[in-house]
Amino acid sequence: MLAALTIAGCGHQHRQQSSQNAHDLLVQAQQGLSRIHSGTVTARVRAETPVPLQHTQTIPAHDVPFSRLSLMRWTRNPSRVTCGTGLTCIRADVDVQRALGDLGPILPSQLPVKPSSVQDAVLRVALRDGRPVYLKLTGKVDAGFLLGDVPFEAELDLPKR
């Protein structure tokens, strides 16, 4: 019994350390975003509707409001997840209402779906050598009366410095 409690306690401590480590990596990603001022960002957005909505755009990095992307403010429950070779990745739940409150004034008016129709979302951040490589947002969006909630994905491939 004592051994089981000790092992369970170690697992709990490991989860706390893992969570803290993920939090630190999210802070590192936030700092890395603030240092992006040149290069290009490739943005890809896709919604899984009967006729899939897709859009890809390349944007100069200096036109992306990285200072407004407040990963620490918008996310909860960060954890490390496995991903590609040479990458360190974090997954976190997104507080959609808080993120939309911050980003609402700067979002383009011609989006394929209304930002307020996002129901829930998860953010994945990949880092290489402490620098953010990509941000990927996945979740569900209310596509209207006939379609209901459909999956979506938005990814930003960040400039290599």
N, C-alpha and C positions, 0 to 999 in steps of 0.2 A: 504494500500500500504506500509506504513512504517513498519507495523507488518510483512508483507511478506519479506521485505528486511532484517529486523532484524533476522527473522528465517533463511533465506537463508545465511546470514552472519554467524550465529551460526553454521549452517551445514558446511560451508566452514572452519570455525575455528576448528570444530570437526575433519574434514578430515585431516587438517594440523596436529593436535595433534595426530591423529591416525597414520598418516604417520611418524611423528617424533618418536612416540612410537615404531612403527615397525622398524624404522632405529636403534633405541637404542637396540631393541631385536636382530637385525641382528649383531650388534657390540658384544653383549653378546655371541651370538652363535659363532662368529669368535674367540673370546677369549677362549671360552670353547673348541673349536677344538684344539687350540694350547696347551691345557693342557692334551690331550689324548696321553698317552705314553705306556699304557699296556692294556691287554684284547684282545678281538677279534672283528673284524668288519665283518658283513655279507653283502656282495654285491650281489644284484640281478639286472639283466638286462633282459629286455624283449622288443622285437619288434613285432608288430602286422602284420606279413606277412601271406600269405596263409598257410604256415607251420611256426607257431610262433617260433621265435628265443628266447631261454631262456638260461640263465646261472646264476648259484648261486655259490658263492665262499666265504669261510671263510678265512680271512686274519688276521695275527697278527697285532694289532694296530701299533706297532713300525715299520711295513713295509709300512704303508700308509703315504704318504707325506702331512700330515695335514697342515704343514707350507706353502705348495704351494696352498692350497684351500683358495683363496682370495675372500670370499663372498662379501665383501664391494666393491671390485674393479669390480666384474663381474655382479653385479645386479643393476637393476633400478626399481623404483616405488614399493618399499616394502609396504606391507599392512598386517595387522593382519587378519587372517582367523580362522574360527572355526575348531576344530579338536577334537581328543579324550579327554576323561575325564582326568583331571590333567595335560593336555598339553597346552602350549601356542604356537601358530603356526604363521608363517610368510610366505607370498607368494611374490615372486619377479620375474620380467622378467630377463632373463639372456642375457647378451651381449656375444653371442656365440663366436664371433671372438676373443674377448679379452680373454675369458677363454681358448680357444684353443691355443692362442698365448702363454699363460702362461704354460699350461699343456702339449702342444705338445711334448716337449722333454722327458717327463716321461711316456707318455701313452704306453701301451704294443702294440707291432706290430700285434699281433694276436687277433684283435677285430672282432666281427661279421659284423660290418659296419665301414666304414671309418669315423673318427671323423669329418672330413671336410664336410661330407654329412648332418650334423645336420642343419636343416633349422631354427628352432626357439625352444626355451625352456623356461620353467618356473621352478623355484626352490621353493620347500616348505621345511621349516626347522621347526622341532618340538623341543621345549625345555620343560624340567621338572625341576622345582626348579632352573631355570637359566642355566641348562646344556643341551647341544644338545643331543637329543635322536636319531633322524634320519634326513637324508637329502634325499629328493626325487626330481629327475629331470624328467620332462615329456616334451614331445614335438613331433616334426616330424623330420624324417630322410629320405633322398632320398635313397630309396632302389634299385634304378636302373631304367633303361629304361622301363621295363615291369610293374613294381610295382608302380613307382612314390613315392610320399611322404607317409610314413606309421607312425603311432603313435609308440612312444617308451617310456619306463619308466626305470629309473635306481634308485635304492634305496640303501642307506648305513645305516644299523642299527648299531649304535655306541655302544661301550662298556658301561656297567653300572659301575659306579665308586663307 
